[in-house]
Amino acid sequence: MPGTSFFSDMLQNITDRGRKLLFADSRTPADATKVDFETLCEMLMSSRGEASGMAIAAEILERWSKLEADGVRQFLQMLYDRFGPDTAKLDQAIETYRAEKNSATITALHEAAEPRRQELLRRLNQAPNGTAKLVQMRQQLLALAAQADEYRAIDTDFAHLFGSWFNRGFLTLRPIDWSTPAHILEKIIKYEAVHEIASWEELRRRLAPADRRCFAFFHPRLADEPLVFVEVALTRSVPNTIADVLDEGREQINADEATTAVFYSISNCQDGLRGISFGNFLIKQVVEDLRRDLPGLKNFVTLSPVPGFARWLAKARASTASPAPSDADRTALALLDDPRWADDKAKAAEVERVLLPLAARYFLLERTPQGRPLDPVARFHLGNGARLERLNFLGDHSARAMAQAHGLMVNYLYKLDDIVANHEALAQRGEVAASPAVKNLLGRNGDATKVVRLRGLSREL
C-alpha cells in the first residue's frame, strides 16, 4: 500500500525532527530520559506544535513499550490518578448548568466530564504506529481489568475512543486467497481461533480451492494486521459436521455449482480490540459480495461451535434445584464421564437422546442476568438477526470441541428478509428465533410449556 507507506514515512520524518528539538536544552541525551511519564504526558497535553506533539507522543510510547509488568501497572495508575476529569471544573460546570440549562452549558458540562486521559490517548495516537501501540496497551489493560475498578474506568475511555477510530466507515474488506502476501497469510494461521491451522498445506486447502473463500477487515492505521476474518465454504447443502467442510478428501465443486455459503470460522485477531464489534459488519458485507458474484447462492449459514455448553451442562448435572435433569437423564449423562463415549454407538445414541433437548433449553430458555443468551457465539449470531436452525450432535470430534460442548455444533441461518425482525425480537422481547425442529426438541423433556421469564415479562414459549 504505497500511499500508506508514504504517509507513515512522512509522519516518522516529522517525529524525528521534533525529537531533535524536544530536549534541545538538555545537556546530554541522558538528561532527557530522566523526565518522568507524568511530566511527558503533561507536556503532550500542553503541546501546540505538530512536530513536538508527535515527538513527545513517540517518546512516551517507546518508553511504555519497554516497561515490565510493575511499570505497566504504575503507568496505568498514573493515568487514573492524574488524568481523570478536572473535578473543580466539573463541579463548576454542574452548578452553571443547574442555574441555566441551555446548549452552551450542556456542552460545557460534557467537556468537563470527559476524563483528560481521553485527550491524552488522542494525542498519543498521533505518533507513528500510535494506533497499533495503543491497541497493545489496551491488551495489557484488559489483562488487569478484573483486578481494580480504576483499570475498568480507563478501559471505558479506550473502548469509547476505539469505537470511533474503528468505525465501519474506516474499515476495508479484502479477500484473502493463496496469492495474498505471505506475511499476512502467516497471521491468518496465527489468529485462527476456531479450527486450528496446523500447516501451510492445511491453509492452502482452505484458501486455494474454487469452493473456498476468506475475507478480512483491515484498518488504514494497521495496514497489514487483519482485525477479523471469516472463512467460507461454498457447498450444495448445509453441513452438519466440520469434517464435511475440512476433510482433505472431501469432494470439491466449482463455485457456480454452490447453493449454500457456510461461514465456518470467524476469528477476531486483536486482543486489544476485544468488545469492539466488527464481525456483524463483516458477515453482512461478505453476504452482499457473495450474492453479487455468485447469484446461485440461496442459503447463508454458519457451522458454529458452542463454547459455553459443557460448562452449563456440568452445573445442571450438579444441581438439585428445578429444573434439574431427571434420574434417568442423569444416568445417560453420566456416560459423558467416559472419555471414549463417542466411539460407542449405543452410548452415543443414549447421550444424544438426552443432550439435544438440554441443548435446546440452553439456547432457547437459559439467560444471563442481563437477559441475553448464555452462549457467546449465540449472542453474536442471534444478535445479528440469524435464526437458530439446527443442532448438530457430534458435529466436531476435536479435543477442544469435546471439552467445550461434548462435540455439539449448530447452524445459524442468515435469511436476509428476516434479519431485522429476528434482531428486534431478541432485543425487545428476549425471544430467540429458532426453527420448528429446534423448538420441538424442548417437547422431549417437557420444557415446551414452561413459562419463560425474561426482563420482567412472562411469556409462554
C-alpha positions as CSV (number, residue, x, y, z in Angstrom):
1,M,0.0,0.0,0.0
2,P,2.3,2.8,-1.3
3,G,0.1,5.7,-0.1
4,T,0.1,4.3,3.4
5,S,3.8,3.8,3.3
6,F,4.4,7.4,2.1
7,F,2.2,8.8,4.9
8,S,3.9,6.7,7.5
9,D,7.3,7.8,6.3
10,M,6.2,11.4,6.4
11,L,5.0,11.1,10.0
12,Q,8.2,9.4,11.0
13,N,10.2,12.2,9.4
14,I,8.2,14.9,11.3
15,T,8.6,13.0,14.5
16,D,12.3,12.5,14.1
17,R,12.8,16.3,13.6
18,G,10.6,17.1,16.5
19,R,12.6,14.8,18.8
20,K,15.8,16.6,17.9
21,L,14.1,19.8,19.2
22,L,12.3,18.2,22.1
23,F,15.1,18.3,24.6
24,A,17.3,20.8,22.8
25,D,18.1,22.5,26.1
26,S,19.3,19.3,27.8
27,R,23.0,19.0,28.3
28,T,23.1,15.3,27.3
29,P,20.7,12.8,25.9
30,A,20.7,11.1,29.3
31,D,19.1,14.2,30.8
32,A,16.1,13.8,28.6
33,T,15.5,10.2,29.7
34,K,15.1,11.4,33.3
35,V,11.9,13.2,32.6
36,D,9.1,11.0,34.1
37,F,6.0,9.7,32.4
38,E,3.7,12.2,34.2
39,T,5.8,15.2,33.1
40,L,5.9,13.9,29.5
41,C,2.2,13.4,29.4
42,E,1.6,16.9,30.8
43,M,4.0,18.2,28.1
44,L,2.0,16.4,25.5
45,M,-1.3,17.8,26.8
46,S,0.0,21.3,26.6
47,S,1.9,21.0,23.3
48,R,0.6,23.1,20.4
49,G,3.2,22.2,17.7
50,E,2.6,19.3,15.4
51,A,6.2,18.1,15.3
52,S,6.8,18.5,19.1
53,G,3.5,16.8,19.9
54,M,4.3,13.8,17.7
55,A,7.8,13.6,19.2
56,I,6.5,13.6,22.8
57,A,3.9,11.0,21.9
58,A,6.5,8.8,20.3
59,E,8.8,9.2,23.3
60,I,6.0,8.1,25.7
61,L,5.0,5.1,23.6
62,E,8.6,4.0,23.1
63,R,9.3,4.1,26.8
64,W,6.0,2.4,27.6
65,S,6.8,-0.5,25.2
66,K,9.9,-1.3,27.3
67,L,8.1,-1.4,30.7
68,E,8.0,-4.6,32.8
69,A,4.7,-5.7,34.5
70,D,5.2,-3.4,37.5
71,G,5.9,-0.5,35.3
72,V,2.8,-1.1,33.3
73,R,0.7,-1.1,36.4
74,Q,2.3,2.1,37.7
75,F,1.7,3.8,34.3
76,L,-1.9,2.8,34.3
77,Q,-2.3,4.0,37.9
78,M,-0.8,7.3,36.8
79,L,-3.4,7.6,34.0
80,Y,-6.2,7.0,36.5
81,D,-4.9,9.3,39.3
82,R,-3.6,12.3,37.2
83,F,-5.6,12.3,34.0
84,G,-9.2,11.8,35.1
85,P,-11.8,14.6,34.9
86,D,-10.9,18.0,36.3
87,T,-13.2,17.8,39.3
88,A,-13.1,21.5,40.1
89,K,-14.0,22.3,36.5
90,L,-16.7,19.6,36.6
91,D,-18.2,21.0,39.8
92,Q,-18.4,24.5,38.4
93,A,-19.9,23.2,35.1
94,I,-22.6,21.3,37.1
95,E,-23.5,24.5,39.1
96,T,-23.6,26.5,35.9
97,Y,-25.9,24.0,34.2
98,R,-28.2,23.9,37.2
99,A,-28.5,27.7,37.1
100,E,-29.1,27.9,33.4
101,K,-30.0,24.9,31.2
102,N,-29.1,25.6,27.6
103,S,-27.0,24.1,24.8
104,A,-23.9,26.1,25.9
105,T,-23.9,24.8,29.5
106,I,-24.7,21.3,28.3
107,T,-21.6,21.4,26.1
108,A,-19.5,22.8,28.9
109,L,-20.7,20.1,31.2
110,H,-19.9,17.4,28.6
111,E,-16.4,18.7,28.1
112,A,-15.8,19.0,31.9
113,A,-17.0,15.4,32.5
114,E,-14.6,13.9,29.9
115,P,-11.5,12.4,31.5
116,R,-8.3,14.2,30.5
117,R,-6.8,10.8,29.5
118,Q,-9.2,10.6,26.5
119,E,-7.5,13.7,25.0
120,L,-4.1,12.2,26.1
121,L,-4.9,9.0,24.2
122,R,-6.0,11.0,21.1
123,R,-2.6,12.8,21.2
124,L,-0.7,9.6,21.7
125,N,-2.4,8.3,18.6
126,Q,-0.6,10.9,16.6
127,A,2.8,9.1,17.0
128,P,4.0,6.8,14.2
129,N,2.4,3.4,14.8
130,G,0.5,5.1,17.6
131,T,-2.7,3.2,16.9
132,A,-1.1,-0.2,17.0
133,K,0.7,0.6,20.2
134,L,-2.5,1.8,21.9
135,V,-4.2,-1.4,20.8
136,Q,-1.3,-3.3,22.5
137,M,-1.7,-1.0,25.6
138,R,-5.4,-1.9,25.9
139,Q,-4.5,-5.6,25.6
140,Q,-2.3,-5.2,28.7
141,L,-5.1,-3.2,30.4
142,L,-7.7,-5.9,29.7
143,A,-5.4,-8.5,31.4
144,L,-5.6,-6.4,34.5
145,A,-9.1,-5.0,34.3
146,A,-10.6,-7.6,36.7
147,Q,-8.2,-6.5,39.4
148,A,-9.3,-3.0,40.2
149,D,-12.1,-0.5,39.4
150,E,-9.6,2.1,38.1
151,Y,-8.5,-0.2,35.3
152,R,-12.1,-0.7,34.3
153,A,-12.5,3.1,34.3
154,I,-9.5,3.5,32.0
155,D,-10.9,0.8,29.7
156,T,-14.1,2.7,29.3
157,D,-12.1,5.5,27.8
158,F,-10.2,3.2,25.4
159,A,-13.5,1.5,24.4
160,H,-15.1,4.9,23.7
161,L,-12.3,6.1,21.5
162,F,-11.7,2.7,19.7
163,G,-15.5,2.6,18.9
164,S,-14.9,5.8,16.9
165,W,-11.5,5.0,15.4
166,F,-12.5,1.6,14.3
167,N,-15.9,2.6,12.9
168,R,-17.1,0.5,10.0
169,G,-16.6,3.5,7.7
170,F,-12.8,3.3,8.2
171,L,-12.6,-0.5,7.6
172,T,-11.6,-2.1,4.3
173,L,-12.8,-5.6,3.3
174,R,-10.2,-7.5,1.5
175,P,-10.3,-11.1,0.1
176,I,-7.6,-13.4,1.4
177,D,-6.5,-16.1,-1.0
178,W,-3.5,-18.2,-1.8
179,S,-1.9,-15.3,-3.6
180,T,-2.1,-13.0,-0.6
181,P,1.4,-11.9,0.7
182,A,2.9,-14.5,2.9
183,H,3.3,-12.1,5.9
184,I,-0.5,-11.7,6.0
185,L,-1.1,-15.5,5.5
186,E,1.1,-16.2,8.5
187,K,-1.2,-14.0,10.6
188,I,-4.2,-16.0,9.4
189,I,-2.6,-19.1,10.7
190,K,-1.6,-17.4,13.9
191,Y,-5.0,-15.8,14.6
192,E,-7.3,-18.7,13.6
193,A,-9.3,-19.1,16.8
194,V,-11.9,-21.8,16.0
195,H,-10.3,-24.6,13.9
196,E,-6.6,-24.6,14.2
197,I,-4.5,-24.4,11.0
198,A,-1.6,-26.8,11.6
199,S,0.4,-26.2,8.5
200,W,0.8,-24.2,5.3
201,E,-0.6,-27.1,3.4
202,E,-3.7,-27.0,5.5
203,L,-4.0,-23.3,4.9
204,R,-3.7,-23.9,1.2
205,R,-6.6,-26.3,1.4
206,R,-8.7,-23.6,3.0
207,L,-7.8,-20.9,0.5
208,A,-6.9,-22.3,-2.9
209,P,-9.9,-24.4,-4.0
210,A,-12.6,-22.8,-6.1
211,D,-15.2,-23.6,-3.5
212,R,-13.4,-21.7,-0.7
213,R,-13.4,-18.0,0.3
214,C,-11.8,-15.9,3.0
215,F,-12.4,-12.3,3.8
216,A,-10.8,-9.9,6.4
217,F,-11.4,-6.4,7.6
218,F,-8.3,-4.1,7.7
219,H,-7.8,-0.6,9.1
220,P,-5.6,2.0,7.4
221,R,-3.5,2.6,10.5
222,L,-3.0,-1.2,10.9
223,A,-2.5,-1.9,7.2
224,D,-1.1,-5.4,7.3
225,E,-2.9,-6.5,10.5
226,P,-6.3,-8.2,9.9
227,L,-8.8,-7.2,12.6
228,V,-11.2,-10.1,12.0
229,F,-11.6,-12.7,9.2
230,V,-14.2,-15.2,8.2
231,E,-13.6,-18.5,6.3
232,V,-16.4,-19.6,3.9
233,A,-17.1,-22.9,2.3
234,L,-19.3,-23.0,-0.8
235,T,-21.4,-26.2,-0.8
236,R,-24.5,-27.8,-2.3
237,S,-26.1,-28.3,1.2
238,V,-26.0,-27.3,4.8
239,P,-23.2,-29.3,6.5
240,N,-23.8,-30.8,10.0
241,T,-20.2,-31.7,10.8
242,I,-16.9,-29.8,10.4
243,A,-15.5,-32.9,8.7
244,D,-17.8,-32.2,5.8
245,V,-16.0,-28.9,5.4
246,L,-12.4,-29.5,6.3
247,D,-11.7,-33.2,5.4
248,E,-8.8,-33.4,2.9
249,G,-10.7,-36.0,0.8
250,R,-13.9,-34.0,0.5
251,E,-15.5,-33.5,-2.9
252,Q,-14.6,-30.1,-4.4
253,I,-17.1,-28.3,-6.6
254,N,-17.0,-25.3,-8.8
255,A,-18.1,-22.1,-7.2
256,D,-21.1,-21.7,-9.6
257,E,-22.4,-25.1,-8.5
258,A,-22.9,-24.0,-4.9
259,T,-26.2,-23.1,-3.4
260,T,-25.0,-22.5,0.1
261,A,-22.3,-20.3,1.7
262,V,-21.2,-21.7,5.1
263,F,-19.4,-19.4,7.5
264,Y,-17.4,-22.0,9.5
265,S,-14.8,-19.9,11.3
266,I,-14.9,-16.2,12.4
267,S,-11.7,-15.1,14.2
268,N,-11.0,-11.8,16.0
269,C,-7.3,-11.1,15.6
270,Q,-6.5,-8.2,18.0
271,D,-7.0,-8.9,21.7
272,G,-6.7,-5.2,22.3
273,L,-9.9,-4.6,20.3
274,R,-12.0,-7.1,22.3
275,G,-15.5,-5.8,22.6
276,I,-15.2,-3.6,19.5
277,S,-17.6,-5.3,17.2
278,F,-16.6,-6.0,13.6
279,G,-18.0,-9.4,12.9
280,N,-21.6,-8.3,12.4
281,F,-20.5,-5.9,9.7
282,L,-18.1,-8.5,8.2
283,I,-20.8,-11.1,7.7
284,K,-23.3,-8.7,6.2
285,Q,-20.7,-7.3,3.8
286,V,-19.5,-10.8,2.8
287,V,-23.1,-11.9,2.2
288,E,-23.6,-8.9,-0.1
289,D,-20.4,-9.6,-2.0
290,L,-21.1,-13.3,-2.4
291,R,-24.6,-12.7,-3.7
292,R,-23.3,-10.3,-6.3
293,D,-20.6,-12.6,-7.5
294,L,-22.4,-15.9,-7.2
295,P,-26.2,-15.3,-7.8
296,G,-26.8,-19.1,-7.5
297,L,-26.3,-18.9,-3.7
298,K,-29.6,-19.3,-1.9
299,N,-28.6,-20.1,1.7
300,F,-26.2,-18.3,4.1
301,V,-25.5,-20.3,7.2
302,T,-22.9,-20.9,9.8
303,L,-21.4,-24.1,11.3
304,S,-20.6,-22.8,14.7
305,P,-19.1,-24.0,18.0
306,V,-20.9,-23.9,21.3
307,P,-18.1,-22.9,23.7
308,G,-20.3,-22.5,26.8
309,F,-22.4,-25.6,26.6
310,A,-20.3,-28.2,28.5
311,R,-19.8,-25.7,31.4
312,W,-23.5,-25.1,31.7
313,L,-24.4,-28.8,31.4
314,A,-21.9,-29.6,34.2
315,K,-23.7,-27.1,36.5
316,A,-27.0,-28.6,35.5
317,R,-25.8,-32.1,36.4
318,A,-24.6,-30.9,39.8
319,S,-27.8,-29.0,40.6
320,T,-30.6,-30.4,42.7
321,A,-32.9,-27.4,42.1
322,S,-35.6,-27.3,39.4
323,P,-35.3,-27.7,36.5
324,A,-32.5,-30.3,37.2
325,P,-32.2,-33.4,35.0
326,S,-34.3,-36.4,35.9
327,D,-32.6,-39.5,37.4
328,A,-32.9,-41.3,34.0
329,D,-31.3,-38.3,32.3
330,R,-28.5,-38.2,34.9
331,T,-27.8,-41.8,34.2
332,A,-27.4,-41.1,30.5
333,L,-25.4,-38.0,31.1
334,A,-23.0,-40.0,33.3
335,L,-21.8,-41.6,30.1
336,L,-20.1,-38.3,29.3
337,D,-17.6,-39.1,32.0
338,D,-16.2,-41.9,29.8
339,P,-13.6,-40.2,27.5
340,R,-14.4,-42.7,24.8
341,W,-18.2,-42.5,24.9
342,A,-18.5,-41.0,21.4
343,D,-16.8,-44.1,19.9
344,D,-19.6,-46.4,21.3
345,K,-22.7,-46.2,19.1
346,A,-25.0,-47.3,21.8
347,K,-23.6,-44.9,24.4
348,A,-23.6,-42.1,21.8
349,A,-27.3,-42.7,21.0
350,E,-28.3,-42.6,24.6
351,V,-26.4,-39.4,25.2
352,E,-27.9,-37.8,22.1
353,R,-31.4,-38.6,23.4
354,V,-30.8,-36.5,26.5
355,L,-28.3,-34.0,25.3
356,L,-30.2,-32.4,22.4
357,P,-33.3,-31.4,24.4
358,L,-31.0,-29.9,27.0
359,A,-29.1,-28.1,24.3
360,A,-32.4,-26.7,23.0
361,R,-33.1,-25.5,26.6
362,Y,-29.7,-23.9,26.8
363,F,-30.3,-21.8,23.7
364,L,-34.0,-21.1,24.0
365,L,-34.6,-20.7,27.7
366,E,-31.4,-20.0,29.6
367,R,-30.3,-16.4,30.0
368,T,-27.6,-14.3,31.6
369,P,-28.6,-11.9,34.4
370,Q,-28.9,-9.3,31.7
371,G,-31.5,-11.4,29.9
372,R,-29.2,-12.4,27.0
373,P,-28.4,-15.9,25.6
374,L,-25.8,-17.7,27.7
375,D,-23.6,-18.8,24.8
376,P,-21.2,-16.1,23.5
377,V,-21.4,-17.3,19.9
378,A,-25.1,-17.5,20.1
379,R,-25.2,-13.9,21.4
380,F,-23.2,-12.8,18.4
381,H,-25.2,-14.5,15.7
382,L,-28.7,-14.2,17.2
383,G,-27.9,-10.6,18.0
384,N,-27.1,-10.1,14.3
385,G,-30.6,-11.4,13.3
386,A,-29.7,-15.0,12.5
387,R,-32.0,-17.9,13.3
388,L,-31.0,-21.0,15.3
389,E,-31.6,-23.5,12.5
390,R,-30.2,-26.9,13.6
391,L,-28.4,-28.6,16.5
392,N,-25.7,-31.0,15.2
393,F,-24.8,-33.8,17.6
394,L,-21.1,-34.7,17.5
395,G,-20.5,-32.1,14.7
396,D,-16.9,-31.8,15.8
397,H,-14.8,-34.6,17.3
398,S,-11.8,-32.4,18.1
399,A,-10.5,-32.4,21.7
400,R,-11.3,-28.8,22.1
401,A,-14.9,-29.2,20.9
402,M,-15.5,-32.3,23.0
403,A,-14.2,-30.4,26.1
404,Q,-16.3,-27.2,25.4
405,A,-19.5,-28.7,24.0
406,H,-19.3,-32.5,24.0
407,G,-18.9,-32.2,20.2
408,L,-22.1,-30.2,19.7
409,M,-22.2,-27.7,16.8
410,V,-25.0,-25.6,15.5
411,N,-26.2,-23.9,12.2
412,Y,-27.4,-20.3,12.3
413,L,-29.3,-19.3,9.3
414,Y,-29.0,-15.7,7.9
415,K,-32.2,-15.2,5.9
416,L,-31.9,-11.6,4.8
417,D,-35.7,-10.9,4.8
418,D,-35.9,-11.9,8.5
419,I,-32.7,-10.4,10.0
420,V,-34.3,-7.2,11.3
421,A,-37.4,-8.9,12.7
422,N,-35.2,-11.6,14.4
423,H,-32.9,-9.0,15.9
424,E,-35.8,-6.9,17.2
425,A,-37.5,-10.0,18.7
426,L,-34.3,-10.8,20.7
427,A,-33.5,-7.2,21.7
428,Q,-37.0,-6.1,22.6
429,R,-38.7,-9.3,23.9
430,G,-35.8,-11.7,24.6
431,E,-37.1,-14.1,22.0
432,V,-34.7,-16.4,20.2
433,A,-35.6,-17.0,16.6
434,A,-35.4,-20.8,16.0
435,S,-36.5,-23.4,13.5
436,P,-39.5,-25.6,14.3
437,A,-37.1,-28.6,14.6
438,V,-35.1,-26.9,17.4
439,K,-38.3,-25.8,19.2
440,N,-39.7,-29.3,19.0
441,L,-36.7,-30.6,20.9
442,L,-37.9,-28.9,24.0
443,G,-41.0,-31.1,24.0
444,R,-39.0,-34.2,24.7
445,N,-38.4,-33.1,28.3
446,G,-41.5,-31.0,29.0
447,D,-39.9,-27.6,28.6
448,A,-42.1,-26.6,25.8
449,T,-44.9,-25.4,28.1
450,K,-42.7,-23.8,30.8
451,V,-43.1,-20.1,31.4
452,V,-40.0,-18.1,30.4
453,R,-39.4,-15.0,32.5
454,L,-37.2,-12.5,30.7
455,R,-36.7,-8.9,31.6
456,G,-39.8,-9.0,33.9
457,L,-42.1,-10.3,31.2
458,S,-43.8,-13.7,31.4
459,R,-44.2,-15.4,28.1
460,E,-45.2,-18.9,27.0
461,L,-42.7,-20.4,24.6
